[in-house]
């Protein structure tokens, strides 16, 4: 007997948020930054500042494409994050 029911499609994966974790903290300071798309935790002062710069550039990239984070594909999110990270290179 053939199954004529419509196939259920797997929902597309979407990124709801990004977590950045810095692991090089030696001074005991607790650093936390939140943006609309990201939560950044830890890191040395320098690492945390770089994560903040990356978050800003990532937000700017989203603005350029005119979309919110859940509206873009996982691949687009990765590409935007990679580009933002490369722009903050020191």
Helices and strands as residue ranges (DSSP letters): E 18-22, E 32-34, E 38-42, H 45-65, G 69-71, H 74-87
